[in-house]
Amino acid sequence: MSTRNIEKLLHPGTFNWVGNAFYTTSFIGKGNISHRRMDPFFAIGYNADIDFEAEEIPRGVGAHPHKGFETVTLAYKGKIAHKDSRGNHGVIGEGDVQWMTAGSGVLHQEYHEENWAKNGGTFQMVQMWMNLPAKDREVKPQYQDLLFDEMTRVNLENNGGFVNVIAGEYKGNKGKGTTFSPINLFNLYLNNGGKADFEFPNTYNTAFLVINGDVLVNGTENVSKDSFAMLENDNGDTFTLEATSDHTIILVMSGEPLNEPIAHYGPFVMNTQEQLKTAFEEFKAGKFGTL
């Protein structure tokens, strides 16, 4: 097997507020990496560490629609509460993941969890938009709450740390998250000197985001906290990540591209402009419910 190397390394650019709770930068789209190049990972919004003062009224994003894709929210610091027009609600905290399949359409809102907001603290999170295959775009909205302590955990050699398998498979260990296309999504927790090796088909679009610490890639290239590294396709299958600091956390992603037409506007990801028009009409007609 040949080694898979970094094709593009990005550092945070412009940060923008989403509501008044999430201060995010994007690594996909907006002139960085195209939506199609990281298909089926359509978008990645990264909220790097930010300190919030204690507040009685939680910050958040009010009711907004989603249709045609999935949102995957990963909490690293702080707590996030959510609810939707289908009656679903919940809270995720450090190391937890909330996987929402918007499918045929839903109204959704997200806030800092009430008790956390009253104390304030450091907040860090990632929200990914995962594209759906055309055949599944109208699936009924659904949730997967994937909690840190309940995830499939793979311990690494020499007390190097562990891999939490969110979805997909790591060395024969399957994650509890279910997906509509082949996707691997892991949180990697490394001690200083801890090492993990990965092997994915070189046709899968693959990248990683350093949440905390510093990492050595394939024994040669250093990547620091808050950096996003997209790996090359076609030239290799395997790569290694080795922590060069304590408490290193890395989000690793790899997925088979859907290679389908994309039509996107605002909170809707579809295949055609006609489908986008229909999505807006459904939303305006109240077919996503009320919240």
NUBA-438189 format. One line per field, with one value per residue: residue in one letter; x, y, z of N, C-alpha, C in turn. Coordinates in nm, 2 decimals, padded with zeros to 4 digits. Atoms other than C-alpha are relative to their C-alpha. Layout:
! NUBA-438189
type A_...
nc1 X_...
nc2 Y_...
nc3 Z_...
cac1 X_...
cac2 Y_...
cac3 Z_...
cc1 X_...
cc2 Y_...
cc3 Z_...
END
This chain:
! NUBA-438189
type M_S_T_R_N_I_E_K_L_L_H_P_G_T_F_N_W_V_G_N_A_F_Y_T_T_S_F_I_G_K_G_N_I_S_H_R_R_M_D_P_F_F_A_I_G_Y_N_A_D_I_D_F_E_A_E_E_I_P_R_G_V_G_A_H_P_H_K_G_F_E_T_V_T_L_A_Y_K_G_K_I_A_H_K_D_S_R_G_N_H_G_V_I_G_E_G_D_V_Q_W_M_T_A_G_S_G_V_L_H_Q_E_Y_H_E_E_N_W_A_K_N_G_G_T_F_Q_M_V_Q_M_W_M_N_L_P_A_K_D_R_E_V_K_P_Q_Y_Q_D_L_L_F_D_E_M_T_R_V_N_L_E_N_N_G_G_F_V_N_V_I_A_G_E_Y_K_G_N_K_G_K_G_T_T_F_S_P_I_N_L_F_N_L_Y_L_N_N_G_G_K_A_D_F_E_F_P_N_T_Y_N_T_A_F_L_V_I_N_G_D_V_L_V_N_G_T_E_N_V_S_K_D_S_F_A_M_L_E_N_D_N_G_D_T_F_T_L_E_A_T_S_D_H_T_I_I_L_V_M_S_G_E_P_L_N_E_P_I_A_H_Y_G_P_F_V_M_N_T_Q_E_Q_L_K_T_A_F_E_E_F_K_A_G_K_F_G_T_L
nc1 00.08_-00.08_00.05_00.09_-00.05_00.09_00.01_00.02_00.00_00.06_00.00_00.13_00.00_00.09_00.10_00.12_00.09_00.12_00.07_-00.09_-00.06_-00.10_-00.10_-00.06_-00.07_00.03_-00.11_00.05_00.07_-00.06_-00.13_-00.10_00.01_00.13_00.10_-00.01_-00.12_00.01_00.12_00.13_-00.01_00.04_-00.04_-00.06_-00.01_-00.08_00.00_-00.12_00.02_00.04_00.05_00.13_00.03_00.12_00.12_00.13_00.07_-00.10_-00.02_00.03_00.05_00.15_00.05_-00.04_00.03_-00.10_00.06_-00.08_-00.13_-00.01_-00.09_-00.07_-00.05_-00.10_-00.04_-00.13_00.01_00.13_00.12_00.10_00.13_00.07_00.14_00.05_00.14_00.05_00.01_-00.12_-00.08_-00.11_-00.12_-00.13_-00.11_-00.14_-00.03_00.13_00.04_00.14_00.00_00.14_00.04_00.11_00.08_00.11_00.02_00.03_-00.04_-00.09_-00.07_-00.11_-00.04_-00.08_00.08_00.03_-00.09_-00.14_00.00_00.00_-00.13_-00.09_-00.12_-00.06_00.08_-00.07_00.09_00.00_00.12_-00.02_00.12_-00.03_00.09_00.07_00.03_00.12_00.10_00.04_00.01_00.13_00.02_00.06_-00.10_-00.03_-00.12_-00.09_-00.08_-00.11_-00.07_-00.15_-00.02_00.07_-00.05_-00.10_-00.14_-00.11_-00.12_-00.12_-00.11_-00.10_00.07_00.00_00.13_00.11_00.08_00.14_00.05_00.13_00.07_-00.10_-00.08_-00.15_-00.06_00.10_00.09_00.10_00.07_00.14_00.07_00.03_-00.01_00.07_-00.10_-00.11_-00.06_-00.07_-00.01_-00.06_-00.07_-00.12_-00.05_-00.13_-00.10_-00.12_-00.07_00.10_00.01_00.10_-00.02_00.13_00.00_00.13_-00.02_-00.05_00.11_00.08_-00.05_-00.05_-00.06_00.01_00.00_-00.06_00.08_-00.09_-00.13_-00.08_-00.01_-00.09_00.06_-00.10_-00.13_-00.07_00.06_00.06_00.13_00.03_00.14_00.09_-00.03_00.07_-00.08_00.07_-00.10_00.01_00.07_-00.06_-00.15_-00.03_00.11_-00.03_-00.07_-00.01_00.01_-00.07_00.01_-00.13_00.04_00.10_00.14_00.03_00.13_00.01_00.12_-00.04_00.12_-00.02_00.13_00.01_00.07_00.12_-00.01_00.13_00.01_00.03_00.07_00.00_00.03_00.03_00.01_00.05_-00.10_00.08_-00.07_00.04_00.06_00.15_00.01_-00.02_00.13_00.10_-00.04_00.05_00.14_00.04_-00.03_00.09_00.13_00.00_00.00_-00.10_00.05_-00.02_-00.09
nc2 -00.12_-00.13_-00.10_-00.11_-00.12_-00.12_-00.08_-00.14_-00.02_-00.13_-00.05_-00.08_-00.13_-00.09_00.06_-00.07_00.04_00.07_-00.05_-00.06_00.11_00.08_-00.09_00.11_-00.02_00.11_00.05_00.05_-00.11_-00.13_-00.01_00.09_00.13_00.01_00.10_00.13_00.06_00.07_00.08_-00.05_-00.10_-00.12_-00.12_00.02_-00.12_00.02_-00.10_00.02_-00.04_-00.13_-00.01_-00.07_-00.04_00.05_-00.07_00.05_00.05_00.07_-00.04_00.11_-00.02_00.03_00.10_-00.01_00.13_00.08_00.11_00.06_00.04_00.03_-00.08_00.08_-00.10_00.06_-00.09_00.02_-00.07_-00.06_00.09_-00.05_00.06_-00.01_00.05_-00.02_00.00_00.14_00.04_00.05_-00.10_00.06_-00.08_00.07_-00.07_00.03_00.13_00.06_-00.04_00.01_00.02_-00.03_00.02_-00.09_00.07_-00.07_-00.13_-00.01_-00.12_00.04_-00.11_00.04_-00.10_00.05_00.06_-00.11_00.00_-00.03_-00.15_-00.08_00.00_-00.04_00.09_00.02_00.07_00.04_00.10_00.02_00.05_00.04_00.03_00.13_00.01_00.13_00.05_-00.05_00.09_-00.02_-00.14_-00.02_00.09_-00.06_-00.05_00.09_-00.04_00.09_-00.06_00.08_-00.06_00.03_00.12_00.11_00.02_00.10_-00.06_00.09_-00.05_00.01_00.06_-00.07_-00.10_-00.12_-00.06_00.08_-00.05_00.01_00.03_-00.06_00.08_00.07_00.12_-00.01_00.13_00.11_-00.04_-00.08_-00.11_00.01_-00.09_00.06_-00.09_00.03_00.04_00.04_-00.11_00.02_-00.12_00.04_-00.09_00.06_-00.06_00.05_-00.05_-00.04_00.12_00.10_00.01_00.08_00.01_00.00_00.05_-00.01_00.00_-00.13_-00.08_-00.07_-00.13_00.02_-00.11_00.00_-00.13_00.00_-00.07_-00.04_00.05_-00.01_00.13_00.03_00.08_00.09_-00.02_-00.11_-00.14_-00.05_-00.07_-00.05_-00.01_-00.08_00.02_00.10_00.06_00.09_00.09_00.03_00.12_00.09_00.03_00.08_00.06_00.00_-00.11_00.01_-00.12_00.01_-00.12_-00.05_-00.07_00.07_-00.03_-00.03_00.05_-00.02_00.04_00.07_00.02_00.06_00.05_00.03_-00.11_00.04_-00.03_-00.04_-00.14_-00.07_-00.13_-00.05_-00.14_-00.02_00.12_00.11_00.06_00.09_00.04_-00.08_-00.13_00.02_00.05_-00.11_-00.08_00.07_-00.01_-00.13_00.00_00.08_-00.08_-00.11_00.05_00.05_00.15_00.05_-00.01_-00.12_00.00
nc3 00.00_00.00_-00.10_00.05_-00.06_-00.01_00.12_-00.03_-00.15_-00.02_-00.13_-00.01_00.07_-00.06_-00.09_00.00_-00.09_00.04_-00.12_-00.08_-00.08_00.07_00.07_00.09_00.12_00.09_00.07_00.12_00.06_-00.02_00.06_-00.06_00.07_00.06_-00.05_00.07_-00.03_-00.12_00.01_-00.04_-00.10_00.08_-00.07_-00.14_-00.08_-00.12_-00.10_-00.09_-00.14_-00.03_-00.13_-00.02_-00.13_-00.06_00.04_-00.04_00.12_00.09_00.14_00.09_00.14_-00.01_00.09_00.14_00.07_00.07_00.08_00.10_-00.04_-00.14_-00.08_-00.11_-00.09_-00.09_-00.11_-00.06_-00.13_-00.01_00.02_00.10_-00.01_00.13_00.01_00.13_00.03_-00.01_-00.14_-00.05_-00.07_-00.08_-00.04_00.02_-00.06_00.04_00.06_00.06_00.14_00.04_00.15_00.04_00.14_00.03_00.10_00.07_-00.05_-00.14_-00.07_-00.10_-00.07_-00.08_-00.10_-00.11_-00.11_-00.09_-00.12_00.04_00.04_-00.12_-00.06_00.10_00.01_00.13_00.10_00.12_00.06_00.14_00.06_00.14_00.08_00.07_00.11_00.02_00.13_00.06_-00.03_-00.14_-00.03_-00.06_-00.11_-00.12_-00.09_-00.11_-00.08_-00.08_-00.10_-00.01_-00.12_-00.02_-00.08_00.06_00.13_00.02_-00.03_00.03_-00.07_00.08_-00.06_-00.08_-00.07_00.08_00.00_00.05_00.11_-00.01_00.14_00.01_00.11_00.08_-00.06_-00.03_-00.03_-00.03_-00.11_00.07_-00.08_-00.02_00.10_00.13_00.11_00.12_00.09_-00.08_-00.07_-00.13_-00.07_-00.13_-00.08_-00.04_-00.12_-00.01_-00.09_00.07_00.05_00.04_00.15_00.06_00.15_00.07_00.14_00.07_00.15_00.04_00.07_-00.10_-00.04_-00.13_-00.06_-00.15_-00.07_-00.13_-00.10_-00.10_00.00_00.12_00.05_00.10_00.10_00.07_-00.06_00.07_00.01_-00.12_00.02_-00.14_-00.05_00.08_00.14_00.08_00.11_00.10_00.05_00.14_00.05_00.11_-00.01_-00.11_-00.08_-00.14_-00.06_-00.14_-00.08_-00.13_-00.08_-00.05_-00.12_-00.08_00.01_00.14_00.05_00.14_00.06_00.12_00.08_00.13_00.05_00.14_00.06_00.06_00.14_00.05_00.01_-00.12_00.01_-00.14_-00.03_-00.14_-00.08_00.07_00.09_00.09_00.12_00.11_-00.03_-00.01_-00.14_-00.09_00.01_-00.07_-00.14_-00.06_00.00_-00.11_-00.12_-00.01_-00.03_-00.14_00.01_-00.09_-00.13_-00.08_-00.11
cac1 00.00_00.13_00.10_-00.17_-00.05_-00.20_-00.33_-00.45_-00.40_-00.63_-00.62_-00.93_-01.02_-01.31_-01.54_-01.91_-02.19_-02.47_-02.74_-02.57_-02.44_-02.21_-01.90_-01.79_-01.55_-01.60_-01.35_-01.57_-01.71_-01.64_-01.33_-01.16_-01.25_-01.54_-01.86_-01.80_-01.44_-01.53_-01.86_-02.06_-01.93_-02.11_-02.02_-01.81_-01.87_-01.61_-01.66_-01.31_-01.27_-01.46_-01.54_-01.90_-01.99_-02.27_-02.62_-02.97_-03.11_-02.93_-02.78_-02.89_-03.04_-03.42_-03.64_-03.50_-03.57_-03.36_-03.43_-03.25_-02.94_-02.81_-02.66_-02.40_-02.32_-02.01_-01.96_-01.61_-01.66_-01.99_-02.34_-02.60_-02.97_-03.20_-03.56_-03.76_-04.10_-04.14_-04.13_-03.77_-03.54_-03.22_-02.88_-02.53_-02.21_-01.84_-01.76_-02.13_-02.27_-02.62_-02.69_-03.01_-03.15_-03.35_-03.47_-03.81_-03.80_-03.80_-03.78_-03.50_-03.35_-03.03_-02.92_-02.66_-02.80_-02.97_-02.77_-02.44_-02.54_-02.60_-02.25_-02.08_-01.75_-01.55_-01.74_-01.61_-01.81_-01.83_-02.14_-02.11_-02.37_-02.38_-02.53_-02.79_-02.82_-03.09_-03.29_-03.30_-03.34_-03.71_-03.66_-03.86_-03.67_-03.49_-03.22_-02.93_-02.80_-02.45_-02.30_-01.93_-01.95_-02.17_-01.97_-01.76_-01.41_-01.09_-00.79_-00.46_-00.13_00.12_-00.14_-00.15_-00.51_-00.83_-01.06_-01.43_-01.60_-01.90_-02.00_-01.83_-01.56_-01.21_-01.01_-01.32_-01.50_-01.82_-01.97_-02.33_-02.42_-02.60_-02.55_-02.72_-02.39_-02.05_-01.91_-01.64_-01.64_-01.41_-01.30_-00.94_-00.81_-00.43_-00.17_00.16_00.34_00.02_-00.03_-00.31_-00.30_-00.59_-00.67_-00.96_-01.02_-00.83_-01.14_-01.30_-01.28_-01.08_-00.98_-00.92_-00.96_-00.73_-00.96_-00.68_-00.31_-00.06_-00.02_00.25_00.12_00.30_00.59_00.68_00.43_00.32_-00.05_-00.15_-00.48_-00.77_-00.62_-00.81_-00.62_-00.77_-00.58_-00.51_-00.71_-00.58_-00.21_-00.24_-00.45_-00.29_-00.19_-00.08_-00.15_00.08_00.03_00.32_00.13_-00.09_-00.47_-00.47_-00.81_-00.87_-01.19_-01.13_-01.37_-01.38_-01.67_-01.75_-01.85_-02.21_-02.12_-02.47_-02.59_-02.61_-02.86_-02.81_-02.96_-02.96_-03.09_-03.18_-02.95_-03.12_-03.04_-03.22_-03.34_-03.70_-03.65_-03.52_-03.83_-04.05_-03.86_-03.93_-04.29_-04.33_-04.16_-04.38_-04.69_-04.60_-04.54_-04.23_-04.45_-04.43_-04.19
cac2 00.00_00.35_00.65_00.91_01.26_01.61_01.78_02.10_02.24_02.52_02.74_02.93_03.23_03.47_03.38_03.47_03.46_03.20_03.35_03.48_03.15_03.00_03.18_02.97_02.95_02.72_02.50_02.38_02.62_02.99_02.95_02.70_02.34_02.28_02.10_01.84_01.78_01.67_01.50_01.37_01.62_01.92_02.18_02.20_02.49_02.51_02.71_02.73_02.80_03.10_03.22_03.32_03.51_03.39_03.48_03.43_03.39_03.13_03.24_03.04_03.01_03.03_02.81_02.75_02.49_02.21_01.97_01.72_01.65_01.57_01.79_01.63_01.84_01.75_01.91_01.95_02.21_02.35_02.21_02.25_02.20_02.15_02.09_02.06_02.07_01.69_01.70_01.59_01.76_01.69_01.81_01.71_01.79_01.73_01.44_01.38_01.39_01.47_01.34_01.49_01.36_01.65_01.45_01.56_01.87_01.99_02.31_02.31_02.54_02.52_02.70_02.69_02.46_02.67_02.57_02.59_02.94_03.06_02.97_03.05_02.90_02.79_02.67_02.47_02.27_02.14_02.12_01.92_01.91_01.55_01.52_01.25_01.02_01.13_00.82_00.91_01.28_01.26_01.02_01.09_01.32_01.13_01.16_00.97_01.08_00.94_00.99_00.99_00.71_00.49_00.51_00.22_00.28_00.13_00.16_00.22_00.05_00.16_00.36_00.60_00.69_00.58_00.62_00.69_00.54_00.77_00.60_00.36_00.11_00.13_-00.19_-00.41_-00.21_-00.06_00.27_00.30_00.58_00.47_00.64_00.65_00.61_00.47_00.72_00.69_00.95_00.92_01.13_01.05_01.11_01.09_01.12_01.27_01.02_00.83_00.71_00.58_00.45_00.47_00.29_00.40_00.35_00.62_00.72_00.82_01.19_01.21_01.48_01.56_01.86_01.92_02.01_02.03_01.98_01.92_01.62_01.47_01.33_01.03_01.11_01.42_01.71_01.90_02.01_02.24_02.30_02.45_02.33_02.13_01.89_01.74_01.43_01.35_01.09_00.81_00.82_00.62_00.43_00.47_00.75_00.79_01.06_01.10_01.34_01.57_01.72_01.59_01.59_01.59_01.55_01.50_01.47_01.22_01.19_00.97_00.90_00.76_01.05_01.04_01.19_01.33_01.67_01.93_02.22_02.43_02.74_02.85_02.56_02.33_02.08_01.91_01.77_02.01_02.37_02.25_02.05_02.36_02.56_02.29_02.29_02.66_02.62_02.34_02.55_02.85_02.63_02.51_02.15_02.13_02.18_02.45_02.54
cac3 00.00_-00.08_00.14_00.10_00.15_00.21_-00.10_00.06_00.41_00.52_00.83_00.96_00.75_00.81_01.10_01.09_01.34_01.29_01.51_01.81_01.94_01.68_01.55_01.25_00.97_00.66_00.50_00.21_-00.05_-00.07_-00.28_-00.05_-00.14_-00.37_-00.25_-00.51_-00.42_-00.07_-00.17_00.03_00.29_00.16_00.42_00.74_00.98_01.25_01.57_01.72_02.09_02.20_02.55_02.64_02.95_03.18_03.04_03.16_02.81_02.60_02.27_01.97_01.62_01.60_01.39_01.04_00.77_00.63_00.35_00.14_00.35_00.70_00.97_01.20_01.50_01.71_02.05_02.19_02.46_02.59_02.55_02.27_02.30_02.00_01.91_01.59_01.43_01.46_01.84_01.88_02.13_02.32_02.45_02.35_02.54_02.52_02.28_02.18_01.83_01.71_01.36_01.21_00.88_00.75_00.45_00.33_00.54_00.90_01.11_01.35_01.62_01.82_02.14_02.41_02.68_02.94_03.25_03.06_02.93_03.29_03.39_03.06_02.95_02.65_02.34_02.05_01.80_01.44_01.22_00.90_00.62_00.48_00.13_00.07_-00.23_-00.47_-00.39_-00.02_-00.04_00.06_00.35_00.67_00.91_01.19_01.46_01.60_01.93_01.95_02.30_02.39_02.65_02.43_02.11_01.97_02.11_01.98_02.21_02.04_02.11_02.37_02.56_02.27_02.31_02.14_01.84_01.89_01.58_01.51_01.18_00.95_01.05_01.21_01.20_01.20_01.47_01.34_01.47_01.59_01.34_01.03_00.70_00.36_00.17_00.27_00.53_00.80_01.07_01.38_01.67_01.75_02.10_02.13_02.40_02.32_02.09_02.03_01.67_01.46_01.10_00.85_00.53_00.30_-00.07_-00.25_-00.44_-00.11_-00.03_00.29_00.53_00.90_01.13_01.42_01.71_01.97_01.99_01.71_01.48_01.26_00.93_00.78_01.00_00.79_00.79_01.10_01.12_01.41_01.60_01.40_01.07_00.80_00.58_00.27_00.15_-00.21_-00.41_-00.64_-00.52_-00.20_00.05_00.39_00.62_00.98_01.24_01.54_01.82_01.91_02.21_02.49_02.47_02.09_01.93_01.56_01.36_01.07_00.78_00.46_00.23_-00.11_-00.34_-00.46_-00.80_-00.85_-00.96_-00.69_-00.66_-00.35_-00.21_00.16_00.38_00.10_-00.09_-00.39_-00.73_-00.96_-00.97_-01.00_-00.67_-00.50_-00.62_-00.48_-00.15_-00.10_-00.19_00.06_00.33_00.26_00.27_00.62_00.51_00.74_01.04_01.31_01.58
cc1 00.09_-00.06_-00.08_00.04_-00.10_00.00_-00.02_-00.02_-00.06_00.00_-00.13_00.02_-00.10_-00.10_-00.13_-00.10_-00.12_-00.09_00.09_00.07_00.12_00.08_00.09_00.07_-00.03_00.13_-00.04_-00.09_00.07_00.14_00.11_00.01_-00.14_-00.09_00.03_00.13_00.00_-00.14_00.02_00.00_-00.02_00.05_00.06_00.01_00.07_00.00_00.12_-00.03_-00.04_-00.06_-00.13_-00.01_-00.13_-00.12_-00.12_-00.08_00.10_00.01_-00.04_-00.04_-00.14_-00.04_00.04_-00.02_00.12_-00.07_00.11_00.14_00.00_00.09_00.06_00.07_00.09_00.04_00.13_00.01_-00.14_-00.11_-00.10_-00.13_-00.07_-00.14_-00.05_-00.15_-00.07_-00.01_00.13_00.08_00.11_00.12_00.12_00.11_00.13_00.02_-00.12_-00.02_-00.15_-00.01_-00.15_-00.01_-00.12_-00.10_-00.10_-00.03_-00.04_00.04_00.08_00.05_00.10_00.04_00.10_-00.09_-00.01_00.09_00.14_00.01_00.01_00.13_00.11_00.12_00.05_-00.08_00.07_-00.09_00.03_-00.14_00.03_-00.14_00.04_-00.10_-00.07_-00.01_-00.13_-00.12_-00.05_-00.03_-00.13_-00.03_-00.06_00.11_00.02_00.13_00.07_00.08_00.12_00.09_00.14_00.02_-00.06_00.06_00.10_00.14_00.10_00.12_00.12_00.12_00.08_-00.06_00.00_-00.12_-00.11_-00.07_-00.14_-00.06_-00.15_-00.09_00.11_00.07_00.15_00.05_-00.10_-00.10_-00.10_-00.06_-00.15_-00.08_-00.03_00.00_-00.07_00.10_00.13_00.08_00.08_00.02_00.05_00.04_00.12_00.06_00.14_00.08_00.12_00.08_-00.10_-00.02_-00.11_00.02_-00.14_00.02_-00.15_00.02_00.05_-00.09_-00.09_00.06_00.03_00.07_00.00_00.02_00.06_-00.08_00.09_00.13_00.07_00.02_00.10_-00.06_00.10_00.14_00.08_-00.06_-00.08_-00.13_-00.04_-00.15_-00.07_00.02_-00.08_00.09_-00.08_00.11_-00.03_-00.07_00.09_00.15_00.03_-00.12_00.01_00.06_00.01_00.00_00.07_00.00_00.14_-00.03_-00.10_-00.14_-00.03_-00.13_-00.01_-00.13_00.04_-00.12_00.05_-00.13_00.01_-00.08_-00.13_00.00_-00.14_-00.01_-00.04_-00.07_-00.01_-00.04_-00.04_-00.01_-00.04_00.11_-00.08_00.08_-00.03_-00.06_-00.15_-00.02_00.02_-00.13_-00.11_00.02_-00.05_-00.15_-00.06_00.02_-00.10_-00.14_-00.02_00.01_00.12_-00.04_00.02_00.08_00.00
cc2 00.13_00.10_00.11_00.13_00.12_00.07_00.15_00.02_00.14_00.04_00.09_00.14_00.09_-00.08_00.09_-00.06_-00.08_00.02_00.08_-00.10_-00.07_00.09_-00.09_00.05_-00.13_-00.04_-00.06_00.11_00.13_00.02_-00.08_-00.13_-00.01_-00.10_-00.13_-00.07_-00.08_-00.08_-00.13_00.10_00.14_00.13_-00.04_00.14_-00.03_00.12_-00.03_00.06_00.14_00.01_00.08_00.03_-00.06_00.08_-00.07_-00.06_-00.06_00.06_-00.12_00.05_-00.04_-00.09_00.03_-00.13_-00.07_-00.10_-00.05_-00.05_-00.03_00.10_-00.09_00.10_-00.07_00.10_-00.04_00.07_00.08_-00.10_00.07_-00.07_00.03_-00.05_00.03_-00.01_-00.14_-00.04_-00.05_00.11_-00.08_00.09_-00.09_00.09_-00.06_-00.15_-00.06_00.05_-00.01_00.00_00.01_-00.03_00.09_-00.06_00.08_00.14_00.01_00.15_-00.03_00.13_-00.06_00.11_-00.05_-00.06_00.10_00.01_00.04_00.15_00.08_00.00_00.05_-00.09_00.00_-00.09_-00.03_-00.11_-00.01_-00.03_-00.03_-00.02_-00.12_-00.01_-00.14_-00.05_00.05_-00.09_00.01_00.14_00.03_-00.09_00.08_00.06_-00.09_00.05_-00.12_00.08_-00.10_00.06_-00.05_-00.13_-00.12_-00.04_-00.13_00.06_-00.11_00.06_-00.03_-00.06_00.10_00.12_00.14_00.08_-00.09_00.07_-00.02_-00.01_00.06_-00.08_-00.07_-00.11_00.04_-00.13_-00.11_00.04_00.10_00.10_-00.02_00.09_-00.07_00.11_-00.05_-00.03_-00.03_00.12_-00.05_00.13_-00.04_00.13_-00.08_00.07_-00.06_00.06_00.04_-00.12_-00.11_00.00_-00.09_00.00_-00.02_-00.05_00.01_-00.01_00.14_00.08_00.07_00.14_00.00_00.13_-00.01_00.15_-00.01_00.08_00.05_-00.07_00.02_-00.15_-00.01_-00.10_-00.08_00.02_00.12_00.14_00.03_00.07_00.05_00.02_00.10_-00.01_-00.11_-00.05_-00.09_-00.09_-00.02_-00.13_-00.07_-00.04_-00.09_-00.04_00.03_00.13_-00.02_00.14_-00.03_00.13_00.04_00.09_-00.08_00.05_00.04_-00.07_00.03_-00.06_-00.05_-00.04_-00.06_-00.05_-00.02_00.11_-00.05_00.02_00.02_00.15_00.06_00.13_00.05_00.14_00.01_-00.14_-00.12_-00.06_-00.11_-00.04_00.09_00.13_-00.01_-00.06_00.11_00.09_-00.07_00.00_00.13_00.01_-00.08_00.07_00.11_-00.05_-00.07_-00.15_-00.06_00.01_00.14_-00.02_00.13
cc3 00.00_00.09_-00.06_00.07_-00.01_-00.14_00.02_00.15_00.02_00.15_00.00_-00.07_00.07_00.09_-00.01_00.10_-00.07_00.12_00.09_00.09_-00.06_-00.09_-00.09_-00.12_-00.09_-00.07_-00.14_-00.07_00.02_-00.04_00.07_-00.07_-00.05_00.07_-00.06_00.03_00.13_00.01_00.07_00.11_-00.06_00.06_00.14_00.06_00.13_00.10_00.09_00.14_00.01_00.14_00.01_00.15_00.04_-00.05_00.04_-00.12_-00.10_-00.14_-00.09_-00.14_00.01_-00.11_-00.15_-00.07_-00.05_-00.08_-00.09_00.04_00.15_00.07_00.11_00.09_00.11_00.10_00.06_00.13_00.00_-00.02_-00.09_00.02_-00.13_00.01_-00.14_-00.01_00.01_00.15_00.06_00.07_00.08_00.02_-00.03_00.07_-00.05_-00.05_-00.06_-00.14_-00.02_-00.15_-00.04_-00.15_-00.03_-00.11_-00.07_00.05_00.15_00.04_00.12_00.08_00.10_00.10_00.09_00.10_00.11_00.13_-00.03_-00.03_00.13_00.07_-00.10_-00.01_-00.15_-00.09_-00.12_-00.06_-00.15_-00.05_-00.15_-00.07_-00.09_-00.11_00.00_-00.14_-00.05_00.04_00.15_00.04_00.07_00.12_00.12_00.10_00.12_00.07_00.05_00.10_00.04_00.12_00.02_00.06_-00.06_-00.14_00.00_00.02_-00.03_00.06_-00.09_00.08_00.08_00.08_-00.07_00.00_-00.06_-00.12_00.04_-00.14_00.00_-00.10_-00.08_00.08_00.02_00.04_00.04_00.10_-00.06_00.10_00.01_-00.10_-00.13_-00.10_-00.13_-00.12_00.08_00.06_00.12_00.07_00.14_00.07_00.06_00.12_00.03_00.11_-00.08_-00.05_-00.05_-00.15_-00.04_-00.15_-00.06_-00.14_-00.05_-00.15_-00.05_-00.08_00.10_00.03_00.15_00.05_00.15_00.04_00.13_00.10_00.12_-00.01_-00.14_-00.05_-00.11_-00.10_-00.08_00.04_-00.06_00.02_00.13_-00.03_00.14_00.02_-00.10_-00.15_-00.06_-00.11_-00.08_-00.07_-00.15_-00.03_-00.10_00.03_00.12_00.08_00.15_00.05_00.15_00.06_00.14_00.08_00.05_00.12_00.08_-00.04_-00.15_-00.04_-00.15_-00.06_-00.14_-00.08_-00.14_-00.05_-00.15_-00.07_-00.07_-00.16_-00.07_-00.02_00.13_-00.03_00.14_00.01_00.15_00.07_-00.07_-00.09_-00.08_-00.12_-00.12_00.05_00.03_00.14_00.10_00.00_00.08_00.15_00.07_00.01_00.11_00.14_00.02_00.03_00.13_00.00_00.09_00.14_00.07_00.12_00.08
END
